[in-house]
Amino acid sequence: MRIFDPHIHMTSRTTDDYEAMYAAGVRALVEPAFWLGQPRTSIGSFVDYFDGLLGWEPFRAAQFGIAHHCTIALNPKEANDPRCKPVLDLLPRYLVKDRVVAVGEIGFDSMTSEEERAFATQLTLAVEHDLPALVHTPHRDKAAGTSRSLELIDASGIAPERVVLDHLNEVTVGLVAGTGCWMGFSIYPDTKMDPDRMVRILTEYGTERMLVNSAADWGRSDPLRTRATGEAMLAAGFDADDVETLLWRNPVTFYGQSGRLEIDGLDAVGTDSADGTDTAAPAPAADALFAGNSVLRGVR
């Protein structure tokens, strides 16, 4: 089972997670820019965070055999904080960088006028930089937020096939299914989707323009939920090609529109262990450094 997780926040995860993800078949991922869990107090916080998404985190992932990419944006929640708004002027500096494969996460949190202005501005940036857009649908008033998101997407002029609306569920999937946009689903404990619910949606709607992610972050979450979804698909009668389409080909197709995916030469996926998962991730290179730092404590 070859897996590309199209939405996971590895800055919040450990090297143990990278090892477990590799063993489960994960070979590539996209890390969208999001909030810290507490308010940022200056634009300098964004600079350091974006630099980390482009520097240290790809280095750390590569040490465990996984290709790391990111999306860059002012996230919806922080769009309401006037201290964060200047980051909108900073974004063009980052949207031209290698491995930045979309503008995101953008969209709505509380559906305020400030969020809407930031959303529209960043859709324009996506068009100007010829990048896809990753849209966060809100956790509250989800149907209304999804509908308004679709209106803004249509008004922006961005091609619908270059947009994914994420965190969809049974209530909102029908709103997006006929629009030409991609449909994203987060398999995340308690607050979003689970593998069995996802399988029921796939049974009804198929795998076309579907993305499944773990959205794992600093909350209660699981970076292996993508594999669990693939296993649930097989148990429900989907075949291995369906799983490959959902968990690998679809994210490659969507983010490949950026022209910036770097996934050539990834290790092959095998099933050498007794439980059918992959063998261990490659050991970090003792002499590999980024900005003088190694993932191995005490090496340098």
Sequence and secondary structure as in RCSB ss.txt:
>XXXX:A:sequence
MRIFDPHIHMTSRTTDDYEAMYAAGVRALVEPAFWLGQPRTSIGSFVDYFDGLLGWEPFRAAQFGIAHHCTIALN
PKEANDPRCKPVLDLLPRYLVKDRVVAVGEIGFDSMTSEEERAFATQLTLAVEHDLPALVHTPHRDKAAGTSRSL
ELIDASGIAPERVVLDHLNEVTVGLVAGTGCWMGFSIYPDTKMDPDRMVRILTEYGTERMLVNSAADWGRSDPLR
TRATGEAMLAAGFDADDVETLLWRNPVTFYGQSGRLEIDGLDAVGTDSADGTDTAAPAPAADALFAGNSVLRGVR
>XXXX:A:secstr
  EEESS  GGGS HHHHHHHHHHTEEEEEEE    SS   SHHHHHHHHHHHHTHHHHHHHTTT EEEEEE   
TGGGG TTTTTHHHHHHHHHTSTTEEEEEEEE SS  HHHHHHHHHHHHHHHHTT  EEEE  SSSHHHHHHHHH
HHHHHHT  GGGEEEES  TTTHHHHHTSS EEEEEB TTTSB HHHHHHHHHHH STTEEEE    SSS  TTH
HHHHHHHHHHTT  HHHHHIIIIIHHHHHHHTTT    TT       STTS         TT  BTTB SSTT  
